[in-house]
Amino acid sequence: MSTLTSLTINGTERKALVLKETVRLSDELNARDTLEFTMRDAAGTARPSVGQVVVLTLDGVVRFAGTIDNFTERNLTPNVASQREYRVQVVDYNQLADRHLVAEIYTLQTMKQIVQDIVTDHLAADGVTVHGSFPTGPTIDHIAFNYMEASRCFDELSELTGYFWIIDSSKVLNFIDRTTMAAPGSITDASDTDLAGSFKVERTRERYRNQQWIRGGLTQSSTLTEEEKGDGVKTVFMTSLPVAQIPVVKVNGSAKTVGIRQVDTGKDWYWQENSNEISQDTAGVKLTTSDTWRIEYVGYFPFLTAARDPIAVADRIAVEGGSGLYEAIEDHDEITKAELGRDKAEGLLKRFGRIETHVSFTSRLAGWKAGQLVSVSRTVHNLSGTFLVMSMSLRHIGLEEYHVDVEAVAGDAVESWVAFFAALMDAGRRIVRRPNEVISLVRFYPEPLTIAESFAAPTSTSAADGQVREVGQSQTERHKVGFARVG
């Protein structure tokens, strides 16, 4: 049985105002934790505000901290305006990373260095710090964030490296090894982790596949050689693959100078990374049909790999007849080595290459989190293995008792996923992401500017009466303004 120890809003205790049966804490994989509750304010003095901090403590342990996203208000007794009820929705501190855009390019930086830089430049002002034991992670050869939310940057680093990221109730950011997230209990024939009668099993082929294709990012070819004759007109020659490194260009066997297009000048030929075009300098003599143009280069190409589970195919044939084949393809630009691509394909097959099993149950244990691994062994349902918790929802059911509804999916291939994540988290691995992206940075610098104006007082002479009338006034006007310099 769990007890609501405290619920504060901006540091003020509001537990006595909370209708406990309305409290619900939800956590879904790859989503923000949310807290909902209704608060009854008889005195009319406890109206919350969007953005205020809410902290929920159960059994003396802080289970949630975040800020109010929205609330609805209604008057309980129309004749007594002071009595109000507020339905409050709160989102966890991970949303702080949704509020900041990152426009940075990182080269030869570790995962930790990149995250620390993002936090320092964007999140520190909101009180976010980096965990003291933050893992170093792999080295990223090159990655570009083109005005992406900090949360999306962390999502991408998480996808690339295999870590799970979280900003906890103390606003501490950490990347956590997914394989260490153990559930607070296991489900066995003898355990009382789940409440009697709450355990359900669903089996579905919704995401089933037995042949998995992986379309990876750009990888480099071996050295290629191509030749072409001139025609007296053409000044741009095309390569079969986009060029990855500075090429060697020869005309009639004689080596020519090569520069980067739109960067270098005074070269015979120009190239650009990830482009198929090799262009001749405008001052060069066009090649004729008697001239042979030759290039030696390393090209980029996206690799495609596949894995098939013949036992799973045979199983489907036995049940359904026909080919028994279920194919699927996924794009993973971050995977640039065929070896890792095959590992990914095999991992997906082991994950989805069987009829998927979902379990749901209700527990009294309060430590459930999406992403945890829970051991399930129930002979009556013919279940034995590790399941991945997809979501949990904590709710009040009466008095001081809170129950947690848990949904999990079979991790028949958790061992292979653990191996795959371990390969991603290898600190010696180097990653390249978006190698050619260019980011235009706009910076605003507010600066004071003082403008002084002086002008003489013009006069007008009336011919009718000979009098002089002053129509202006000699003065100096000063204005202080601010302006933005873009650069």
N, C-alpha and C positions, 0 to 999 in steps of 0.2 A: 504494500500500500504506500503510495506516494503522497506527501503532504505539501501543500502550497505554503512555502515559508515566507515568501515576500514577492510583491510585484510593485516596483517603483516606476514613477514617471518623472523624469528630470530630477531624480533624487528624492522625491516625496513619496512616502509609502501610500499606496492606494489599494492594498489588499482588501481592506474592509469594504470598499466600494465595488469590488469585482464580483460579478455573478459567476460563481465557480463553474457551473454547468456549461458556461459559454466559452471557457478557455480551450483553445485548440492550437497545438504547436505542430507544424508540418515541415517535413524535410524530404525533398526529392533529389535523386541523383542528377547532377548537372543543373541544379536550380537553386534559388535562394531559399533559406529557411524563413518561414513566416510564422507570426504569432497573431492570433485573433482572440479578442475577448470583449465582453460587454461590461460597462461600468455604469452603475446607477448613482446619480448625484442628487440627493434630496435637497442639499443646501444650495445647489447651483453655483458652487465656487470651484469646481474641479475640472472645468473644461480643458481638455488637452489641446495641444497645438501640433500641426504637422512638423515633423523634424525633431520633436523631443525624444530623448533617450528613454527606452523602456528596458528594464532588467527583470527577468523572471527567475526566481530561485525555488527549486523543489528539493525537499529533504536537506536543506542547508547548502545545496550545490547550485551554482549559477548554471542554468540550462539554456538560457537564451539572453542575448543583448542585441539591441538594434534601435532603429528610429521609426517613429510613426510615419507611415506612408500616406494613410488617409483615415478619416473617421466620419461617421454619420451621426447626427444628433437629432433627437426627437423629444418633444415635451410629453411627459407622462400624464400630467393633469392640466388641461388647458386653462383652468381657472387659477392655477398656482404656477406661475411662470418659472419659479426657481427649481422645480423638480424636473431633472433631465436624465436622459439615458444616452450613452455614447457607445457606438459599436466601433471598436478601434482595430485597425490592421497595421501590423508592424513588420518590417523587413530587417534581416540581420545586417551586420556591418560589411558583408561582402558587397553590398550595394554602393559603398563608398568608391569602389573601383569602377562603377558604372558612370561616375560623374566627371571623370577626367579623360581627356583625349591625349594620346601619346603619338608624337611625330618624331621618331628617332630611328637611326640606323646603327646597328651594333655589329662590330667586326672583331672576331677572335676574343669574345667575352664569354665567361662561364654563365650558366643559368643564374647563379647567385649574384654575380656582378650586374647582370641586366635587371634583375628584380630590385636590387638595392638602389640602382639608379632611378628606376621608375618611382619607387617609393619616395626617395629623397626629393625628386623634382615635382612630383604630383600629389602624393598622398600624405606626406609628413605633416602638412599644414592641417589635415583633418585628424591628426593624432595617431596615424598608422605607423607602426614600427615593424622591423624585421626580426623574426625569432632568433634568439641567440645561438640556436643549433641548426640554423637554416643550412640545408645541404648544398654543397658546391655544385653538383650536377655536371652534365657534360659541357664541353666547350662548343659554342655556336660560332661557326666560321663567319656567317653573315646572316643577319635577319633584319627586316625592315618593317616598322609599324607606321603605316601611313594614316595618321589621324584616327587611330583605333582607340576605343575605350580601353582603359587599363585592364578591366576585367577580361576583355577579349585577348589582350596581350598575354595575360596569365593563362587563359584557356589554351592559347596556342602553344605556349611553353609547356603546359601540362600535357597536351597531346603529343608534343615532340619528345618529351623526356620521360613520361610515364608517372609523374608525380600528381598528387591531388592537392589543390591549393585551397586555403581557407583563411579568412580574417576572423579571429575568434572574439569572444566576448570582451576581451581586453584590448581589442584593436591591434592584435599582434598577427602579422602575416606569416604563414608558414607553408612550405611545400612538403607534403607527407607521402611517404612510401605507401602506395595503395595496398601492398601485400601485408602490411602490419596492422590494418584496421580490422581487428577482431571484434565480433559481436559480444554483448555482455553475457550471453548464455548460448547453449546448444539445444537442439530439439532431438530428443530420443524417445524411445518407447516408455522410459521410466521417468523422464524429466518433467518438471512442472513449469518449464519456461513459458509455455503457451497455456492459455486457459482452456479448460475442458470444453470440447465442442466447437472451438473457434478455428481449428486447423482445416484448411481447404486446399485442394490440389486441382490445378487446371493444366491440361496438356494441349498444345496447339502447334500447327506448322506455319504460323503466320510469317516468321522470319527464317524459315528453314531453307537451307541450301546444301548441296553435296559437291558442287564444283564452284570454287571461289577464284575470281579474277582480281588482281591488284594492278591498277594503273598508277605507276609511281611518278615521281618528279623527274627532272632532267638529270641524266647521268652522262658521263663523257665517253666517247668512243675511243678506239685506238687511232693511230695516225692514218689519215686517209689522203689519197693522192688523186687529183682530178685534173684533166686537161681539156682545153677548148681552143678552137681556132677563132681569130678575129674576123670581122666582116667589114672593117673600114668605117663603121658607124658606132658600134656598141662601145660604151665606156664603163658599163656595169656588168660584172660576171657573177653568176649565181652558183653557190655551192649546194650540194645535196642536203646537207645538214646545217643548222645554225652553228656558227663558229664559236668555240669555247675559249680558245687561247690565241695569242698572236700567231698568225700563219706565216708560212714561207711562200713568197710569190716569185715566180721566175717567168721571164719572157725569152723564148728561144734559148733556154738553158742558163740565162744570166739572172742572178738574184737581184731583186728590186727592193727598195726601201718601203717599209710598211708602217703606217701610223693609224691612230684611232680617229675615225671620222668625227668631224665637228669638234675635235680637241687639238689634234696635231695639224701642222701645215708643212709644206715643202717636201712632202713624201711622194713617191711614185704611185702608191696604192693605199687605200684606206679600208679599214674593217671596223666592226662594232660587235661587241659580245652579244651572242644569241641572235645574230642577224645572218641571213644567207647572202647578203650583198657585199661584194668586194668592188669598190669603185676606183676608177682611175682619176688621178689629179687632172684638173681642168687644163693645166698647161702641158699635159702629156700628149704624145703622138698616138693617135688611134691605131689599134692593131688591125692589120689587114689579113687576108686569107692565107698569106704566107707566114704569118706569125703564130706561134704556139704559146698560149697562156697556160701556166701550170701552177697549181696550189697544193701545198702540203699542210694539212691542218687537223686539229682535234675538234670533233663536232659534239653538239649536244643532241641527245635523243631521249624521249620518254620510254622507259622500259615497261613491258607488260609481262606479268607472270601469272601462273595459275596453279592451283592445287586441287586434286580430286580425291574423294574418299570412295573407293570402289566398293567397300563393304556397305556403306550407306546407300549407294546407288542400287546394289543388289537387294537390299532390304526394301527399298521403295518398289522395285520391280515385283518382289514377292507379294507386296500388299496391294499395289495399284495396277501392275502390268505396265505395258508400254516401255519407254526408254528408262524410266526411273530417274531421269536427270533433272535437277533443279540448279540453275546457274544464277550467279550474282556477281556484280562487279562493284568495286569501290575505288575512288580516287584518293590517293594519299601523296600529295606533292612533297611532304616532308621526308618520304622514304626515297633515297637516291641510290640505294644499293640493292641489287637483285636478291642478295642473301637475306636481308632484312624483309624484303617484299615477300619472299617465300615463307618466312617465319610468320609474317602477318597473315598471309593467306591460310596457312595451316592452323593458326590460332583461331581465325574466324570460322574455319570448318569445324574445328573441335567445339567451338562455342555454339554454332548454329547448325551443325551437321547432324542433328538429331531432333526428334520432336521435342519442342521446348516445353519445359515443366516450370510452372509458376506455383508458388505456395503463398498463402496468406494466413495470418494468425494474429491473435491478440495476446499481449503479454503484460504482466505487471511490472516488469523490469523497465527502468527509466533511461538506460544508457544506450538506446538504439540510435544509430545514425545511418543515413544512406551512404552506400559505399563499403559498408562492413561485410565481412565474410562470416557466414554462419554455417555450422555443421548441422546437417539434418539426417536423421536415421530413424525412419518409421517403417517397420516391416509390413504393417497393415496396408500401406499405400505403395509398397515396393519402392521405397525411396532410400537412397544412401549416397551422400556426397556433400559437396560444399556449395552453398547458395550465396548469391550476391544480393544484398539488401538494396532494393530500388527506391523504396520510400518508407517513411514511417510517419504516423500521425498520433500525437499524444492528446488525449481528451479527458475531460473530467466527467465522471459518471455518477457522482453523488458523494455527500459527506466530504471526506478528504482523500478519496480514492481516484487515482488517475490510471487509465489504461493506454497502452500503445498498440495501435494497429500497424502491422508490419507486412510488407509485400516484398518477396524475393524471387529471384529467377535462378534456375539450376545452373550451377557452375561446374558442369561435368568436366569442363576443360580448364578449370581454375589453374591447374598446374601449368598448362601451356601458357595461359595468360600471365601467370606469375613470371615465367621465363621470358616472355615477350617484354613485360614491363621492366624486368631486370636488365634486359639488353638495351632498352631505351635509356635507363638510368645510368648506364656505364659512364663513369666520369671521364674515361679516356676517349669517348666517342666525340666526333666533330660533326656538326650539323650545318647545312646551308639552307636558308629559306629566302626566297625572293631575291636572287643575287643581283638583278638588274634594276630593281625599283629605285626611282628617284623621288625624293620628297622635297616639296617646296615649303620652306619654313617662313611663317609670317610672325614677326615679333612686334609687340607694341611697347613703346617707351614713352610714357607720359612725361612731358617736360614743360616747365613754366616758360612763358614767352611774354616779355614786356614790350608793348608797342606804344610809342610816344608820337603824338600828332601835334603840330603847331601850325597855326594859320593866322594871317592878319585880318583885321576887321575891315571888310569892304564898306564903302560909303556910297550914298546916292545923293545927288544934288537936284533939288527941285527947281526947275526953271521958272515956275509960277511964282514962288514966294521967296526964292533966294536962300532958303534954309537948307541946312545939311541934316539929313536923317541917318542915324546909325542902324544899319540893317544886319549887322553881324557883331560878333564879340570876340576880341582877341583872347585866345585861350589855348591851353595845352591839355589834351585828354590822354589819360593813361588807361590801358586795358591789360588785364592779365588773363591769358587763355592757356589751355592745354591742348596739345596736339599729339597725334600718334605718328611715329616714324616707322615705316614699313621696310623691312630689310631682311 
